[in-house]
Amino acid sequence: MTFLPKPKLHHPDLAENALGYTRRDYEGAISTLCAGCGHDSISAAIVRACFELDLPPHRIAKLSGIGCSSKTPTYFLGNSHGFNSVHGRMPSVLTGANLANRDLVYLGVSGDGDSASIGLGQFAHAMRRGVNMTYIVMNNGVYGLTKGQFSATSDKGAKSKSGAINRDEAIDLVGLALQLGASFVARSFSGDKAQLVPLIKAALSHQGPAFIDCISPCITFNNHQGSTKSFDYVRAHNESINFLDLIPAREEITVAFEPGTVETVRQHDGSLLKLRKLDDTDYNPRDRLAAMSFLAKHRDAGEIVTGLLYIDPEETDLHDQLGTTATPLNSLTEAELCPGAAVLAKLNAALR
């Protein structure tokens, strides 16, 4: 099938961000995925998030593995750096790129087959090592490129399009990310852009490993009655734990009021914001153990919890742990990279 390229001309009155770019400047090629695929909605959310964050496209590096989800970087951020790795190996390739050039914004895109099966070990080490990245898994519960077999995230008891029942327990990537030390963990739904866009913006702004598991129904192989990853099922069982937005850094606005009360606060643009403080029994996204317990409780009730599940705003990344230089490695001179035999001898002596 042949697709015509997107026209280079666009309406002169398109809105521009602070850099003078329009949203079209963050798009890519025309998608070749099935019409109605949830992955295209996630691509559109990434485009909107990067546009609204005023990110320079040439400062973004997008990496992926193999699968329908890993094709999507072609469809967004066409002016950014891109690398399509082998099946399941995106996290290690991204880690190497991040160590070489820490100044780029790293976006890893993967699928449930790519991350929860062949790449499960890669996913685990990227989370526990604290690689500064946004890691998005487009989770549809099937192998779409190979005609709809169950994947490792398919729920036990789910029915395939052919009528087969999945007898295996599902791997919960959100639960694993929490256990392995990710400092930003969220889940969303491709059909809920009002929630997904702020989550992506927050993840891209976070320092450390930020993971988003995005339920993304496969319109061809996993959107039927009996599927637990279909549009209808997720909408019926979606338990959203918070309403999200991202406010860029400005002078701090502080307020103090009691739980259960409402306070009106004037914002930077002059608008008024009414705040209702939830009581102490409500969800706390900074409690890792509570998040894990909350997930298990609602999973047993057949509910899919979405929203910001956990965040550690003080978390550091792999560069902090390794004590690497503030200058990207690809910008160092030969003299800085190879300081000579005397320095090597001193280093070897310290290891004896």
VEXDREN-2710 file (C-alpha; in Angstrom, 1 decimal):
% VEXDREN-2710
k/r/px/py/pz
1/MET/0.0/0.0/0.0
2/THR/1.4/3.4/-1.0
3/PHE/0.7/6.6/1.0
4/LEU/1.1/10.1/-0.2
5/PRO/3.3/12.3/2.0
6/LYS/1.8/15.0/4.2
7/PRO/1.6/18.4/2.4
8/LYS/4.3/20.7/3.4
9/LEU/2.0/23.8/3.3
10/HIS/-0.4/24.4/6.2
11/HIS/-2.8/27.1/7.3
12/PRO/-0.9/30.3/8.1
13/ASP/-3.0/31.0/11.2
14/LEU/-2.0/27.8/13.1
15/ALA/-1.2/28.5/16.8
16/GLU/2.4/28.7/17.6
17/ASN/4.2/27.8/20.9
18/ALA/6.9/29.9/22.6
19/LEU/9.5/28.7/20.1
20/GLY/7.5/29.7/17.1
21/TYR/6.6/26.1/16.1
22/THR/3.1/24.9/15.2
23/ARG/1.8/21.5/16.2
24/ARG/2.5/20.4/12.6
25/ASP/6.2/20.8/13.3
26/TYR/6.0/18.0/15.8
27/GLU/4.2/15.5/13.5
28/GLY/5.7/12.8/11.4
29/ALA/4.7/10.7/8.4
30/ILE/1.2/9.5/7.8
31/SER/0.4/6.4/9.9
32/THR/0.2/3.0/8.2
33/LEU/-1.4/1.4/11.2
34/CYS/-5.0/0.1/11.1
35/ALA/-7.6/2.9/11.0
36/GLY/-8.8/3.5/14.6
37/CYS/-5.7/2.0/16.3
38/GLY/-5.2/3.3/19.8
39/HIS/-1.5/3.8/19.1
40/ASP/-2.3/6.7/16.7
41/SER/-4.1/8.4/19.6
42/ILE/-1.0/8.1/21.8
43/SER/1.1/9.5/18.9
44/ALA/-1.2/12.5/18.8
45/ALA/-0.9/12.9/22.6
46/ILE/2.9/12.9/22.3
47/VAL/2.7/15.6/19.6
48/ARG/0.5/17.8/21.7
49/ALA/2.6/17.3/24.8
50/CYS/5.8/18.2/23.1
51/PHE/4.2/21.2/21.4
52/GLU/2.7/22.5/24.7
53/LEU/6.0/22.0/26.6
54/ASP/7.9/24.1/24.0
55/LEU/10.4/21.4/23.4
56/PRO/12.8/21.9/20.5
57/PRO/12.3/18.9/18.3
58/HIS/16.1/18.6/17.6
59/ARG/16.7/18.1/21.4
60/ILE/14.4/15.0/21.5
61/ALA/15.7/11.5/20.9
62/LYS/13.0/8.8/20.3
63/LEU/13.9/5.2/20.4
64/SER/11.8/2.0/19.9
65/GLY/12.0/-1.7/19.5
66/ILE/9.9/-4.0/17.3
67/GLY/6.1/-4.1/16.9
68/CYS/3.1/-2.0/15.9
69/SER/3.9/0.4/18.8
70/SER/7.6/0.6/17.8
71/LYS/6.5/1.8/14.3
72/THR/4.8/4.9/15.8
73/PRO/8.0/7.1/16.2
74/THR/7.8/7.4/12.4
75/TYR/4.4/9.1/12.9
76/PHE/5.5/11.8/15.4
77/LEU/8.4/14.2/15.9
78/GLY/9.7/13.9/12.4
79/ASN/12.4/16.5/13.1
80/SER/13.8/14.7/16.1
81/HIS/16.6/12.1/16.5
82/GLY/15.3/8.5/16.1
83/PHE/16.6/5.0/16.4
84/ASN/14.6/1.7/15.9
85/SER/16.4/-1.1/17.7
86/VAL/16.0/-4.8/17.7
87/HIS/13.1/-6.6/19.5
88/GLY/13.1/-5.8/23.2
89/ARG/16.5/-4.0/23.2
90/MET/15.3/-0.4/23.2
91/PRO/16.1/0.2/26.9
92/SER/19.8/-0.7/26.6
93/VAL/20.2/1.3/23.3
94/LEU/18.6/4.3/25.0
95/THR/20.8/3.9/28.1
96/GLY/23.9/4.0/26.0
97/ALA/22.7/7.1/24.1
98/ASN/21.7/8.8/27.4
99/LEU/25.2/8.2/28.8
100/ALA/26.8/9.6/25.7
101/ASN/24.7/12.7/25.5
102/ARG/22.8/13.6/28.7
103/ASP/21.5/16.9/27.2
104/LEU/18.8/15.3/25.0
105/VAL/15.3/14.5/26.1
106/TYR/14.9/10.7/25.8
107/LEU/11.6/9.1/24.8
108/GLY/11.4/5.3/24.7
109/VAL/8.4/3.8/22.9
110/SER/7.6/0.1/23.2
111/GLY/4.7/-2.4/23.3
112/ASP/3.6/-5.2/25.7
113/GLY/5.3/-7.9/23.5
114/ASP/8.4/-5.8/23.2
115/SER/8.7/-4.9/26.9
116/ALA/6.9/-7.7/28.8
117/SER/8.2/-10.7/26.9
118/ILE/11.5/-10.6/25.1
119/GLY/12.5/-7.3/26.6
120/LEU/11.3/-7.9/30.2
121/GLY/14.9/-8.0/31.5
122/GLN/15.8/-4.8/29.6
123/PHE/12.7/-3.1/31.0
124/ALA/13.6/-4.1/34.5
125/HIS/17.2/-2.8/34.4
126/ALA/16.2/0.5/32.8
127/MET/13.8/1.1/35.7
128/ARG/16.1/0.0/38.6
129/ARG/19.2/1.9/37.2
130/GLY/17.3/5.2/37.1
131/VAL/17.8/6.1/33.4
132/ASN/16.5/9.6/32.8
133/MET/13.8/8.8/30.2
134/THR/10.1/8.7/29.5
135/TYR/9.2/5.1/28.8
136/ILE/5.8/4.6/27.2
137/VAL/4.4/1.1/26.6
138/MET/1.4/1.0/24.2
139/ASN/-0.3/-2.0/25.8
140/ASN/-2.9/-3.8/23.7
141/GLY/-2.5/-7.3/25.1
142/VAL/-1.8/-9.0/21.8
143/TYR/0.9/-9.5/19.2
144/GLY/-0.7/-7.4/16.5
145/LEU/2.0/-7.9/13.8
146/THR/1.7/-11.7/14.0
147/LYS/-2.1/-11.8/13.9
148/GLY/-3.3/-11.5/17.5
149/GLN/-1.8/-14.1/19.8
150/PHE/-2.0/-13.4/23.5
151/SER/0.9/-11.3/24.9
152/ALA/2.4/-11.4/28.4
153/THR/0.1/-8.6/29.5
154/SER/-3.1/-10.4/28.4
155/ASP/-5.3/-10.9/31.4
156/LYS/-6.1/-14.4/32.7
157/GLY/-9.5/-15.4/31.4
158/ALA/-9.5/-13.0/28.5
159/LYS/-10.9/-14.3/25.2
160/SER/-9.1/-14.0/21.9
161/LYS/-10.8/-13.1/18.6
162/SER/-10.7/-16.8/17.7
163/GLY/-12.4/-17.7/20.9
164/ALA/-9.4/-19.1/22.8
165/ILE/-9.1/-18.4/26.5
166/ASN/-5.9/-17.1/28.1
167/ARG/-4.9/-19.4/31.0
168/ASP/-1.7/-17.6/32.0
169/GLU/-1.4/-14.8/34.7
170/ALA/-0.7/-11.4/33.2
171/ILE/2.5/-9.4/33.8
172/ASP/1.6/-6.1/35.3
173/LEU/4.3/-3.6/34.1
174/VAL/3.0/-0.9/36.4
175/GLY/3.5/-3.1/39.4
176/LEU/6.9/-4.1/38.3
177/ALA/7.9/-0.5/37.7
178/LEU/6.9/0.3/41.3
179/GLN/8.9/-2.6/42.7
180/LEU/12.0/-1.9/40.6
181/GLY/12.3/1.8/41.7
182/ALA/10.8/3.9/38.9
183/SER/10.3/7.4/40.3
184/PHE/7.3/8.2/38.1
185/VAL/4.7/5.6/37.4
186/ALA/1.4/6.1/35.6
187/ARG/-1.2/4.3/33.6
188/SER/-3.6/5.8/31.1
189/PHE/-5.9/4.9/28.2
190/SER/-5.4/5.9/24.6
191/GLY/-9.0/7.0/24.4
192/ASP/-8.6/9.5/27.3
193/LYS/-6.5/12.3/25.9
194/ALA/-7.5/14.7/28.7
195/GLN/-5.6/12.5/31.1
196/LEU/-2.9/11.2/28.8
197/VAL/-1.5/14.5/27.6
198/PRO/-0.8/15.9/31.1
199/LEU/0.8/12.6/32.1
200/ILE/3.2/12.7/29.1
201/LYS/4.0/16.3/29.8
202/ALA/4.8/15.5/33.4
203/ALA/6.9/12.5/32.5
204/LEU/8.9/14.4/30.0
205/SER/9.6/17.1/32.7
206/HIS/10.5/14.5/35.3
207/GLN/14.2/13.9/36.3
208/GLY/14.6/10.1/36.4
209/PRO/12.9/7.0/35.0
210/ALA/9.3/7.9/34.1
211/PHE/7.0/5.0/33.1
212/ILE/3.6/5.2/31.5
213/ASP/1.6/2.0/30.7
214/CYS/-1.0/3.1/28.2
215/ILE/-3.9/0.7/27.4
216/SER/-4.2/0.9/23.7
217/PRO/-6.9/-1.4/22.1
218/CYS/-5.9/-3.3/19.0
219/ILE/-8.9/-2.5/16.7
220/THR/-8.2/-5.6/14.5
221/PHE/-7.4/-8.4/17.0
222/ASN/-8.4/-7.3/20.5
223/ASN/-11.5/-5.1/20.5
224/HIS/-14.2/-7.7/20.7
225/GLN/-16.5/-8.9/23.5
226/GLY/-14.4/-11.0/25.9
227/SER/-11.3/-8.9/25.6
228/THR/-10.1/-7.0/28.7
229/LYS/-8.1/-4.5/26.5
230/SER/-11.0/-3.4/24.3
231/PHE/-12.3/0.2/24.1
232/ASP/-15.7/-0.8/25.7
233/TYR/-14.1/-2.9/28.5
234/VAL/-11.5/-0.2/29.5
235/ARG/-14.1/2.6/29.5
236/ALA/-16.4/0.4/31.7
237/HIS/-13.7/-0.5/34.2
238/ASN/-11.6/2.6/34.3
239/GLU/-11.0/3.8/37.8
240/SER/-9.3/7.2/37.5
241/ILE/-7.6/8.3/40.7
242/ASN/-6.8/11.9/40.0
243/PHE/-7.4/14.8/37.6
244/LEU/-4.1/15.9/36.1
245/ASP/-2.5/19.0/34.7
246/LEU/1.1/20.3/34.4
247/ILE/1.9/23.9/35.4
248/PRO/5.3/25.2/34.1
249/ALA/7.7/26.5/36.7
250/ARG/7.0/30.0/37.9
251/GLU/7.1/31.9/41.2
252/GLU/5.6/29.7/43.8
253/ILE/2.0/30.2/44.9
254/THR/1.4/28.9/48.5
255/VAL/-1.8/28.3/50.4
256/ALA/-2.7/26.6/53.6
257/PHE/-6.1/25.3/54.4
258/GLU/-7.7/22.3/56.2
259/PRO/-8.6/18.9/54.7
260/GLY/-12.2/18.8/53.5
261/THR/-12.4/22.6/52.9
262/VAL/-12.3/24.7/49.8
263/GLU/-9.9/27.6/49.1
264/THR/-9.9/30.1/46.2
265/VAL/-6.4/30.9/44.8
266/ARG/-5.5/33.5/42.2
267/GLN/-3.2/32.1/39.5
268/HIS/-0.4/33.8/37.5
269/ASP/-2.7/34.7/34.7
270/GLY/-5.2/36.3/37.1
271/SER/-7.7/33.5/36.9
272/LEU/-9.2/32.0/40.1
273/LEU/-8.8/28.4/41.1
274/LYS/-11.0/26.7/43.7
275/LEU/-9.2/24.0/45.6
276/ARG/-10.8/21.2/47.6
277/LYS/-8.4/19.4/49.8
278/LEU/-9.1/15.7/50.1
279/ASP/-9.0/14.2/53.5
280/ASP/-6.1/12.0/54.8
281/THR/-7.7/8.8/53.7
282/ASP/-7.5/9.7/50.0
283/TYR/-4.9/8.5/47.6
284/ASN/-1.3/9.6/48.1
285/PRO/0.9/9.3/44.9
286/ARG/4.1/9.7/46.9
287/ASP/3.6/6.5/48.9
288/ARG/5.1/3.6/46.8
289/LEU/3.8/0.8/49.1
290/ALA/0.3/2.3/49.2
291/ALA/0.3/2.5/45.4
292/MET/1.2/-1.1/45.1
293/SER/-1.5/-2.1/47.6
294/PHE/-4.1/0.1/45.8
295/LEU/-3.3/-1.4/42.5
296/ALA/-3.7/-5.0/43.9
297/LYS/-7.0/-4.1/45.6
298/HIS/-8.6/-2.7/42.5
299/ARG/-7.1/-5.3/40.2
300/ASP/-8.9/-8.0/42.3
301/ALA/-12.1/-6.0/41.8
302/GLY/-11.7/-6.0/38.0
303/GLU/-10.9/-2.3/37.8
304/ILE/-8.2/-0.7/35.7
305/VAL/-6.6/2.1/37.8
306/THR/-5.4/5.1/35.7
307/GLY/-3.7/8.3/36.5
308/LEU/-0.5/9.3/38.3
309/LEU/0.1/6.3/40.6
310/TYR/3.5/7.2/42.1
311/ILE/6.0/10.0/41.9
312/ASP/9.2/10.8/43.8
313/PRO/10.1/14.4/42.9
314/GLU/13.5/14.2/44.6
315/GLU/14.7/11.2/42.6
316/THR/18.1/11.4/40.9
317/ASP/19.1/9.6/37.6
318/LEU/21.8/7.3/36.4
319/HIS/24.3/10.2/35.8
320/ASP/24.0/11.2/39.4
321/GLN/24.6/7.7/40.6
322/LEU/27.7/7.2/38.4
323/GLY/29.1/10.7/39.0
324/THR/29.5/11.4/35.3
325/THR/30.7/14.7/34.1
326/ALA/28.2/17.5/33.4
327/THR/29.5/17.7/29.9
328/PRO/28.0/15.2/27.5
329/LEU/30.6/12.5/26.6
330/ASN/30.2/13.1/22.9
331/SER/31.4/16.7/23.5
332/LEU/34.6/15.9/25.4
333/THR/37.9/16.3/23.7
334/GLU/40.4/13.4/23.2
335/ALA/42.6/14.8/26.0
336/GLU/39.7/14.7/28.4
337/LEU/38.6/11.2/27.3
338/CYS/42.2/9.8/27.3
339/PRO/44.1/11.7/30.1
340/GLY/47.2/9.4/29.8
341/ALA/49.0/6.6/31.5
342/ALA/49.6/8.4/34.8
343/VAL/45.9/8.8/35.4
344/LEU/45.2/5.2/34.4
345/ALA/47.8/4.0/36.8
346/LYS/46.3/6.0/39.6
347/LEU/42.9/4.6/38.9
348/ASN/44.2/1.0/38.8
349/ALA/46.0/1.5/42.1
350/ALA/42.7/2.7/43.7
351/LEU/41.0/-0.6/42.7
352/ARG/43.6/-2.9/44.2
END
